Amino acid sequence: MLHVIHNLTNIWPKRIHNIVLKNWLLNPLGLPNKFIEMDLAQEQLNFRIKVSYS
């Protein structure tokens, strides 16, 4: 996480900074106020893949 914060504040241009911050959350169900973090969404996807193919 410190790596991402460092990149956001010091390395990445403003354009990339805005893209990352605007895509930090995901609303998989499309319901109001039902956002989850992208890393949690990735973990859920990994779990579903393991269940389906094992």
Buried (B, 14 or more C-beta within 10 A) or exposed (E): EEEEEEEBEEEBEEEEBEEBEEEEEBEEEEEEEEBBEEEEBEEEEEEEEEEEEE
